[in-house]
Amino acid sequence: MSGHSKWSTIKRKKGKIDAQRGRIFTRLIREIIIAAREGGGDIEANPRLRTAVDSAKSNNMPQDNIKRAIARGTGELPGTNYEAQSYEGYGPGGVALLMEALTDNKNRTTAELRHILGKHGGSMGEAGCVSWMFESRGLIVVEKGKIGDDAILEAAIEAGAEDVDLEQEQVYEVTTALAELDIVARSMRGRGVEIESVQVIKVPSTQSHPGEKELEQYIRLRQALEEQDDIQAVHDNLDVPEDVLERYL
């Protein structure tokens, strides 16, 4: 399953994750609000909320921020009413794009994303044009150095994980079926594994291999999309060697 997380791997290596901490907090808070609004504020009874809170904690979000976000989601505190939206389209070289957003103004977000895509050689597509090629999976990230290869493999297998990627330099990546993500994460914690993050990823069934010019243009597009305030996640089917991608990030 290696390849789906090349962006985050390279950013982690270059220390760019911490530089984006404020934007990460904003996105995590929105996800907590939505999760609490849709499934209630009980973390134990709401798997989506538990995953969001786990991600917030792994990014060192203060507990008070998490509590306020949950309270805003359940209506105990006033707050902005966010709506989940998915957008689909194409980047340079035919790269398929699936963009997830939480917005309080759908028309504004749609217009801004359409402008970003057009500016960087991409285009907005109709609903369903690329989503069919993406499958939702669970991803659990564990920092290397806190556990060894044999121990992570044993814990992941016993917990019911599907695969463990041992090849990353700084982390282990454990993949699961989407429905088993929360169960596997809880089981691994029960076995003493310290988890860095728990998240839902989109794995493409086909890949795009743009040329050098299109790749450079696409990377500028992808970075612009990730900087858009309402975007929660960007998924694509780009497939290039990590060392090639690293030259541009």
C-alpha positions in Angstrom: 0.0 0.0 0.0 3.0 2.3 -0.2 2.6 5.2 -2.5 -0.6 6.8 -1.3 1.2 8.8 1.4 4.2 10.1 -0.5 3.1 13.7 0.0 3.0 13.5 3.8 6.1 11.3 3.9 8.2 14.0 2.1 6.7 16.8 4.1 7.5 15.0 7.3 11.1 14.5 6.2 11.5 18.2 5.3 9.9 19.4 8.5 6.9 21.0 6.7 4.2 19.4 8.9 5.0 21.5 11.9 5.1 24.6 9.7 1.5 24.0 8.8 0.3 23.4 12.3 -2.2 26.2 12.4 -3.9 25.0 9.2 -4.0 21.5 10.5 -5.6 22.6 13.7 -8.3 24.4 11.8 -9.1 21.4 9.7 -9.1 19.1 12.7 -11.5 21.4 14.6 -13.9 21.4 11.7 -13.9 17.6 11.5 -14.5 17.3 15.2 -17.5 19.7 14.9 -19.0 17.8 12.1 -18.4 14.4 13.7 -20.0 15.6 17.0 -22.9 17.2 15.2 -23.7 14.0 13.2 -23.0 11.3 15.8 -23.1 13.0 19.2 -20.5 14.1 21.6 -19.8 10.7 23.3 -16.3 9.8 22.0 -16.8 6.1 23.0 -20.0 5.8 21.1 -19.0 7.8 18.0 -16.1 6.2 16.0 -15.8 9.2 13.6 -15.4 11.6 16.5 -13.0 9.3 18.2 -10.8 9.2 15.1 -11.0 13.0 14.8 -10.0 13.4 18.5 -7.2 10.9 18.1 -5.8 12.9 15.2 -6.1 16.1 17.1 -4.2 14.6 20.1 -1.5 13.2 17.9 -1.0 16.7 16.5 -0.7 18.1 20.1 -4.0 20.0 20.0 -4.8 21.3 23.5 -7.6 19.4 25.3 -9.6 22.6 25.8 -9.7 23.2 22.0 -11.0 19.7 21.5 -13.7 20.0 24.2 -14.8 23.4 22.7 -15.0 21.9 19.2 -17.2 19.0 20.5 -19.4 21.4 22.4 -19.8 23.5 19.2 -20.8 20.3 17.3 -23.4 19.2 19.8 -24.8 22.8 20.0 -23.7 23.4 23.6 -21.7 26.3 22.3 -22.5 28.6 19.4 -20.4 28.1 16.2 -20.3 28.2 12.5 -22.5 25.7 10.7 -20.1 23.7 8.4 -21.3 21.5 5.6 -19.3 18.6 4.1 -18.8 18.8 0.3 -16.9 16.7 -2.2 -15.5 18.0 -5.4 -14.1 16.0 -8.3 -11.9 17.0 -11.2 -8.7 16.6 -13.2 -5.2 18.1 -13.0 -2.6 18.5 -15.7 -1.6 15.2 -17.3 -5.1 13.8 -16.5 -4.4 13.3 -12.8 -7.7 12.4 -11.1 -8.6 14.6 -8.1 -11.0 14.1 -5.3 -11.3 17.0 -3.0 -13.0 17.0 0.4 -14.1 20.3 2.0 -16.0 21.6 5.1 -17.5 24.9 4.3 -20.0 27.5 5.6 -20.5 28.8 2.1 -20.8 26.2 -0.7 -21.0 28.8 -3.5 -17.8 30.6 -2.4 -15.9 27.3 -2.0 -17.0 26.0 -5.4 -16.0 29.2 -7.1 -12.6 29.3 -5.4 -11.8 25.7 -6.2 -12.9 26.2 -9.8 -10.6 29.2 -10.1 -7.6 27.4 -8.6 -8.1 24.4 -10.9 -8.4 26.7 -14.0 -5.4 28.8 -13.0 -3.1 25.7 -12.8 -4.3 23.8 -15.8 -6.9 21.6 -14.2 -10.7 21.5 -14.5 -13.7 20.8 -12.3 -15.6 17.6 -13.2 -19.1 16.3 -12.7 -20.1 14.3 -9.6 -18.9 10.7 -10.0 -16.4 11.4 -12.7 -13.4 10.2 -10.6 -14.8 9.1 -7.2 -15.5 5.6 -8.6 -11.8 4.9 -8.8 -11.1 5.6 -5.1 -11.6 3.2 -2.3 -11.7 4.3 1.4 -9.2 2.6 3.6 -8.0 3.1 7.2 -4.4 4.2 7.9 -2.7 4.1 11.3 0.7 5.7 11.5 3.2 4.7 14.2 6.5 6.5 14.8 9.6 4.3 14.3 12.0 4.1 17.2 9.2 3.6 19.7 8.6 0.0 18.5 10.5 -2.5 16.4 9.5 -4.2 13.1 8.6 -7.5 14.7 6.5 -5.9 17.5 4.5 -3.7 15.1 3.9 -6.6 12.8 2.7 -8.8 15.7 0.4 -6.1 17.1 -1.0 -5.1 13.8 -1.7 -8.7 12.7 -3.3 -9.7 16.0 -5.5 -6.5 15.8 -6.8 -7.5 12.4 -4.9 -5.1 10.2 -4.5 -5.9 6.5 -1.0 -4.6 5.8 2.0 -3.0 7.4 4.5 -0.9 5.5 8.0 -1.2 7.0 9.8 0.7 4.3 9.2 4.4 5.4 12.2 6.1 7.0 10.4 7.6 10.0 7.1 5.8 10.5 5.2 2.5 10.1 2.0 2.7 8.1 -0.7 0.2 9.0 -3.6 -0.2 6.6 -7.1 -1.6 7.5 -10.5 -2.0 6.0 -12.4 1.2 6.6 -15.0 -0.5 8.9 -12.1 -2.0 11.0 -10.1 1.2 11.5 -11.4 2.1 14.9 -11.3 -1.5 16.1 -7.7 -2.1 14.9 -6.5 1.2 16.4 -8.1 0.5 19.8 -6.7 -3.0 19.8 -3.1 -1.8 19.0 -3.3 0.7 21.7 -4.4 -2.0 24.1 -1.2 -3.9 23.1 0.9 -0.9 24.1 1.5 0.6 20.7 1.8 4.4 20.7 -0.1 5.7 17.6 0.9 8.9 15.9 -2.3 9.3 13.8 -5.5 7.5 12.7 -7.1 8.6 9.4 -9.2 7.7 6.5 -7.4 7.6 3.1 -8.6 7.1 -0.5 -6.7 4.5 -2.5 -7.0 4.8 -6.3 -7.5 1.7 -8.5 -5.7 3.3 -11.5 -2.7 5.6 -11.6 -1.6 8.6 -13.7 2.0 9.1 -14.9 2.3 12.7 -16.1 5.3 14.0 -17.9 7.8 16.3 -16.3 6.1 19.5 -17.4 2.7 18.3 -16.4 4.0 17.0 -13.1 5.5 20.4 -12.1 2.3 22.1 -13.0 0.2 19.6 -11.1 2.3 19.9 -8.0 1.7 23.7 -8.0 -2.1 22.9 -8.4 -2.0 20.4 -5.5 -0.2 22.9 -3.2 -2.7 25.6 -4.0 -5.6 23.3 -3.3 -4.2 22.3 0.1 -3.8 25.9 1.0 -7.4 26.7 0.3 -9.1 27.3 3.7 -12.1 25.0 3.3 -10.2 22.0 2.0 -9.9 19.1 4.4 -8.1 16.6 2.2 -7.0 16.2 -1.4 -6.7 12.7 -2.9 -5.3 11.9 -6.3 -4.0 9.0 -8.4 -0.6 10.4 -9.2 2.1 7.8 -9.4 5.7 9.0 -9.6 8.8 7.8 -7.8 9.3 9.5 -4.4 12.7 10.9 -5.3 11.2 12.6 -8.3 8.3 14.1 -6.3 10.8 15.2 -3.5 12.6 17.5 -6.0 9.5 19.6 -6.3 8.3 19.7 -2.6 
